[in-house]
Amino acid sequence: MRRKCFKLFKMNGVSRDAPVGIQCIQKFSTWMCPRLQINRLRWYQAGVLVLTYFTYMTYHLTRKPISVVKSILHQNCSGLTPPPDIRPGDDQWCNWAPFNTHDANTLLGTLDSAFLFCYAGAMFISGMVAERVDLRYFLSLGMLVSAVFCYLFGLGRTLDIHDISYYLVVQAGAGIAQTTGWPGTVAIVGKWFGNAKKGLIFGLWNSHTSLGNILGTITAAKYVEYDWSLSFIYPALIMGVVAFMVFLFLAPEPKYVGITTERISPSRSSHSSDEDVSEVIVGDQHHSDEVTEETGLLSQRPRAGAVSLTRALAIPGVIEFSLSLFFAKLVSYTFLYWLPMYIKSSTNLTPKQSSELSTAFDVGGVVGAALAGLLADWAGCPGVVCVGFYALCVPTLLAYLQWGATTYILNVCLLVVAGVLVNGPYALITTAVSAELGTHSSLAGDAQALATVTAIIDGTGSIGAAVGPQMAGLVSGVSWSYVFYMLVICDFLALVLLLRISKSEIARIRQERRLASPRLVRIE
C-alpha cells in the first residue's frame, strides 16, 4: 500500500522524506487538477518563506513577555493603595517575591543573563548539530521545548513559586531551547534561495523578529495587570501550534520535494555578468520507484560534509561581522528587555501603556530591516550600509535620552527612528551577510556552512545580548543616563569594527566603476 501511494507522490517529484502535509497537498492537487501547471520552485520558495517567517516570529513571541512582566514583578508601591492586612512601613508589599527587594533590577538582569548566556553558549553547538540532522525535526522539537519553558515561567505564579532558582533554571532552559530557531531557519532559507542577492528578501523576512516582539508585547500587556501568568501561557500555546504546522508542512531542502537547484552566481569582483543563472531539474518521474536526490549538474560533484568551526572562522569577514554584531545586539537587546521599564520610570504611563508604547521601537525595526537589505542589494556593500546606520544611531540615542519623555508624540517618533537605526544593521548581519558568508567562494558555494556560520555570528552577538541587559540592570540603579551612554559607546565600537571592511568595499566599487568606464583614446 505504501509503495502504491508513493507512486502517486513521485509523479510530482515528492520524496518519501517529504513532510506529511506536503504529501497530502500534492495528492489532493493531483486528484483535483491533474493538468495544473505551476512553477513548483517559486511555489515552494514562497511556502518556505511564510513558514520560517512565522516560525521565528513565535521564538520572539515567547521571548518578549519577560520584559513586559518586569514592571509588575517589581514596581513603585508608594502610588498604590495597600490592602488592610499589610503592615505599615512595608514599601515592597505590591511586588512578587523574590523580586520584592531594593536590588530587584539586579535580580531581573540576572534572569535575562541566565537566558542569554545559555543561548549564546549553546548557539555554537546548535549550529553544528543543525547541519547534521533533519531541520524540520530540529525546528519543530526546539519550538515545542521552547513553548514548554515559556509555559513553566507563567506556571510559577499559578503555583505560587517564589524561589529565584526556579526562574533561573526555566530561563536557562529556554535559552538553550531557543538556539534551535536561528541556525535552522536561516539555513533552510539559504538552501532554497541559493546564492542570489538576498538583502531585500532577508530584510523583509527578518521583520519576523519585530513582529514577534510586537505581538508578544501586546499579548503580555493584555494580561499583565490581571494575571501575568497568562502573559506567558498564551504565547507558549501559539508557539506549540506553529511547531505542529512546521512538522507537517516545512520542506527543509529542495531535494525533499524532488527539486534540485544549481545557482551559478558571479562573485562581486566579476564583471562578465550581473545575473544569476538558475537551473531547476526534477528527478526522473517515470522510470524509477523513488525520486533521485542528485541529478543533472548537482550529481557531477560529491556532496560536501559539514564544515568545521575553524574552517568557518577562516572565511573572510566572519570575525569582523561577528564582533560588530556583539555590540549591535547588546544595544538591541537592552532595548528589548528594558525599554518598557525605562518608559514607565521616565513617564507617568501605566505598565500596560508603557509596554504598548515600546512597540514603536519594533515598528521601526521592521522598516530598518527592509531598508538596510534594500540598500545592501542596491549598493553591493553591506559593510558600508551598517557603518552608515551606526553613525546615525549615536545622535538618535542621545536625542531620545534628552527629549524622549517630553511629549508622547515625540517619544513615538524618536523610538521609531531608533528602531530603524538599531535593528537595521543587526538584521542585515544576521541574515543576508550570514547567508552570503555561509556560501562563500572558499567553500565552493556549498550551503553546508550556512548553519555553522550563522551560529558563529549570531552566537557572538548573543554574548553581547547577554552582557547588555545585565549591565543595564546594574547601571540603571544609579541612573538611566549611564545606560544610554553605554549604548552609545557600544554603537561606536560596532562602527569601528567594520571600518576595514567598508574601506575595502569602497575600493572595490571604485575599481569596478573604473573598469566599466570606456577608455579614452587620444588621437594626435
Residue pairs with C-beta under 8 A, 6 or more apart in sequence:
3 289
5 27
6 16
6 289
6 290
7 289
8 27
8 30
9 16
9 18
9 23
9 26
9 27
10 258
10 285
10 288
10 289
10 290
10 291
11 30
11 285
12 26
12 29
12 30
12 40
12 258
12 285
13 40
13 257
13 258
13 259
13 282
13 283
13 285
13 291
14 22
14 23
14 26
14 256
14 257
14 258
14 291
15 255
15 256
15 257
15 258
15 290
15 291
15 293
16 290
17 134
17 256
18 26
18 251
18 256
18 257
19 136
19 247
19 248
19 249
19 250
19 251
19 256
20 248
21 245
21 248
21 249
22 249
22 251
22 256
22 257
25 249
29 36
40 257
40 259
40 280
40 282
41 254
41 259
41 261
41 280
44 192
44 251
44 254
44 257
44 259
45 192
45 193
47 249
47 251
48 188
48 189
48 192
48 250
48 251
49 189
49 201
49 205
51 245
51 246
51 249
51 250
52 185
52 188
52 189
52 205
52 250
53 205
53 208
54 208
54 242
54 245
55 139
55 143
55 181
55 185
55 208
55 242
55 246
55 250
56 181
56 182
56 185
56 208
56 209
56 212
57 208
57 209
57 211
57 212
57 215
58 143
58 212
58 235
58 238
58 239
58 242
58 243
59 143
59 146
59 178
59 181
59 182
59 212
59 239
60 208
60 209
60 211
60 212
60 213
60 216
61 212
61 215
61 216
61 219
61 235
61 238
61 239
62 146
62 147
62 150
62 174
62 178
62 216
62 232
62 235
62 236
62 239
63 115
63 178
63 212
63 213
63 216
63 336
64 212
64 213
64 216
64 217
64 220
64 235
64 336
65 150
65 153
65 154
65 216
65 219
65 220
65 231
65 232
65 235
66 111
66 112
66 115
66 153
66 171
66 337
67 217
67 336
67 337
67 338
67 339
67 340
67 341
67 355
67 358
68 216
68 217
68 220
68 221
68 224
68 231
68 340
68 351
68 355
69 220
69 224
69 228
69 231
69 232
70 108
70 337
70 338
70 340
70 341
71 224
71 340
71 341
71 344
71 351
71 354
71 355
72 96
72 224
72 225
72 228
72 351
73 95
73 96
73 99
73 104
73 108
73 228
74 95
74 96
74 99
74 100
74 104
74 105
74 108
75 94
75 95
75 344
75 351
77 91
77 92
77 93
77 94
77 95
78 91
80 94
82 90
82 93
82 94
86 93
92 100
92 101
93 100
95 104
96 157
96 162
97 162
98 107
98 162
98 163
98 164
99 107
99 108
101 107
103 477
105 473
105 474
105 476
105 477
106 473
106 474
106 477
107 164
108 473
109 469
109 470
109 471
109 472
109 473
109 474
110 168
110 470
110 473
111 167
111 168
111 171
112 171
112 337
112 466
112 469
112 470
112 473
113 466
113 467
113 469
113 470
114 168
114 171
114 172
114 175
115 171
115 172
115 174
115 175
115 178
115 466
116 175
116 333
116 462
116 465
116 466
116 469
116 470
117 175
117 463
117 466
118 171
118 172
118 173
118 175
118 176
119 175
119 176
119 178
119 179
119 462
119 465
119 466
120 459
120 460
120 462
120 463
120 465
120 466
121 459
122 175
122 176
122 179
123 179
123 182
123 183
123 455
123 458
123 459
123 462
124 309
124 455
124 456
124 459
125 179
126 179
126 180
126 183
126 455
127 183
127 451
127 452
127 453
127 454
127 455
127 456
127 459
128 306
128 309
128 451
128 452
128 455
129 138
130 138
130 180
130 183
130 184
130 187
130 451
130 455
131 187
131 306
131 307
131 448
131 450
131 451
131 452
132 306
134 252
135 184
135 187
135 188
135 250
135 252
135 253
136 246
136 247
136 250
136 251
136 252
137 247
138 180
138 184
139 180
139 181
139 184
139 185
139 188
139 243
139 246
139 250
140 243
140 244
140 246
140 247
140 250
141 180
141 243
142 177
142 178
142 179
142 180
142 181
142 184
143 180
143 181
143 239
143 240
143 242
143 243
143 246
144 240
144 243
145 173
145 177
145 180
146 174
146 177
146 178
146 180
146 181
146 239
147 236
147 237
147 239
147 240
147 243
148 177
148 236
149 170
149 171
149 173
149 174
149 177
150 174
150 232
150 235
150 236
150 239
151 232
151 233
151 236
151 237
152 170
152 173
153 167
153 170
153 171
153 174
153 232
154 228
154 229
154 230
154 231
154 232
154 233
154 236
155 161
155 229
155 233
156 166
156 167
156 170
156 229
157 227
157 228
157 229
158 229
161 167
179 455
182 430
182 454
182 455
182 458
183 451
183 452
183 454
183 455
183 458
184 451
186 430
186 431
186 434
186 435
186 438
186 450
186 451
186 454
187 438
187 447
187 450
187 451
187 454
188 250
188 252
188 253
189 198
189 202
189 205
189 435
190 198
190 435
190 438
190 439
190 447
190 450
191 252
191 253
191 254
191 447
191 450
192 253
192 254
193 201
193 435
194 261
194 263
194 265
194 276
194 278
194 439
194 447
195 263
195 264
195 265
195 276
195 436
195 439
195 445
196 263
196 265
196 276
196 278
197 276
197 377
198 373
198 431
198 432
198 435
198 436
199 372
199 373
199 374
199 375
199 376
199 377
199 382
199 428
199 432
200 370
200 373
200 374
200 377
201 373
201 432
202 373
202 427
202 428
202 431
202 432
202 435
203 369
203 370
203 371
203 372
203 373
203 374
203 376
203 427
203 428
203 431
203 432
204 369
204 370
204 373
205 431
206 369
206 373
206 427
206 430
206 431
207 365
207 366
207 369
207 370
209 365
209 369
209 423
209 427
210 362
210 363
210 365
210 366
210 369
210 419
210 423
211 362
211 366
213 336
213 359
213 362
213 365
214 359
214 362
214 363
216 235
217 340
217 355
217 356
217 358
217 359
217 362
218 356
218 359
219 231
219 234
219 235
220 228
220 231
220 232
220 235
220 355
221 231
221 351
221 352
221 355
221 356
222 231
222 352
223 229
223 230
223 231
223 234
224 231
224 351
224 352
224 355
225 350
225 351
225 352
251 257
254 260
254 261
255 293
255 294
258 282
258 283
258 285
258 291
259 280
259 281
259 282
260 280
260 281
260 283
260 293
260 294
260 295
260 296
260 298
261 278
261 279
261 280
262 278
262 279
262 281
262 296
262 297
262 298
263 276
263 277
263 278
263 445
264 276
264 277
265 276
265 445
266 272
266 273
266 274
266 276
267 441
268 380
268 508
269 508
269 512
271 512
271 515
271 516
279 296
279 297
281 295
281 296
281 297
281 298
283 291
283 292
283 293
283 295
284 291
284 292
284 295
285 291
294 303
301 444
303 448
304 443
304 444
304 446
304 448
305 448
306 448
306 449
306 452
307 443
307 446
307 448
307 449
307 452
308 452
309 452
309 456
311 449
312 318
312 449
312 452
312 453
312 456
313 319
313 456
314 442
315 437
315 440
315 442
315 443
315 449
315 453
316 440
316 442
317 433
317 437
317 501
318 437
318 453
318 456
318 457
320 497
320 498
320 500
320 501
321 429
321 433
321 434
321 437
321 457
321 498
321 501
322 456
322 457
322 460
322 461
323 460
323 497
324 386
324 425
324 429
324 494
324 497
324 498
325 426
325 429
325 430
325 457
325 458
325 460
325 461
325 464
325 494
326 460
326 461
326 463
326 464
326 494
327 464
327 490
327 491
327 493
327 494
327 497
328 386
328 390
328 422
328 425
328 426
328 429
328 461
328 464
328 491
328 494
329 426
329 461
329 462
329 464
329 465
329 468
330 464
330 465
330 467
330 468
330 487
330 490
331 393
331 422
331 468
331 487
331 490
331 491
331 494
332 422
332 423
332 426
332 465
333 464
333 465
333 466
333 468
333 469
334 468
334 469
334 471
334 472
334 483
334 487
335 361
335 418
335 422
336 469
337 469
337 472
338 469
338 472
338 473
338 476
338 483
339 358
339 361
340 351
340 354
340 355
340 357
340 358
341 354
342 476
342 480
342 483
343 349
343 354
343 357
343 358
343 411
344 350
344 351
344 354
345 480
346 404
346 405
346 480
347 354
347 405
347 411
349 357
357 408
357 411
357 412
357 415
358 415
360 411
360 412
360 415
360 416
360 419
361 415
361 416
361 418
361 419
361 422
362 419
363 416
363 419
364 415
364 416
364 417
364 418
364 419
364 420
364 421
364 422
364 423
365 419
365 420
365 422
365 423
365 427
367 416
367 419
367 420
368 389
368 419
368 420
368 421
368 422
368 423
368 424
368 427
369 423
369 424
369 427
369 428
369 431
371 420
371 424
372 385
372 386
372 389
372 424
372 425
372 427
372 428
373 427
373 428
373 431
373 432
375 385
376 382
376 385
376 428
376 432
379 385
379 509
380 505
380 509
381 502
381 505
381 506
381 508
381 509
382 428
382 429
382 432
382 433
382 436
382 505
383 498
383 501
383 502
383 504
383 505
384 502
384 505
384 506
385 424
385 425
385 428
386 424
386 425
386 428
386 429
386 494
386 495
386 498
386 502
387 495
387 498
387 499
387 502
389 421
389 424
389 425
390 421
390 425
390 491
390 492
390 494
390 495
390 498
391 495
392 421
393 418
393 421
393 422
393 491
394 488
394 491
394 492
396 414
396 417
396 418
396 421
397 418
397 484
397 487
397 488
397 491
398 484
398 488
399 414
400 414
400 415
400 418
400 484
401 480
401 481
401 484
403 410
403 414
404 410
404 411
404 414
404 415
405 411
422 491
425 494
426 461
429 457
429 461
430 454
430 457
430 458
430 461
433 457
434 450
434 453
434 454
434 457
434 458
435 450
435 454
437 453
437 457
438 447
438 449
438 450
438 451
438 452
438 453
438 454
439 445
439 446
439 447
439 449
439 450
440 449
443 449
464 490
468 487
468 490
471 483
471 486
472 483
472 486
475 482
475 483
475 486
476 482
476 483
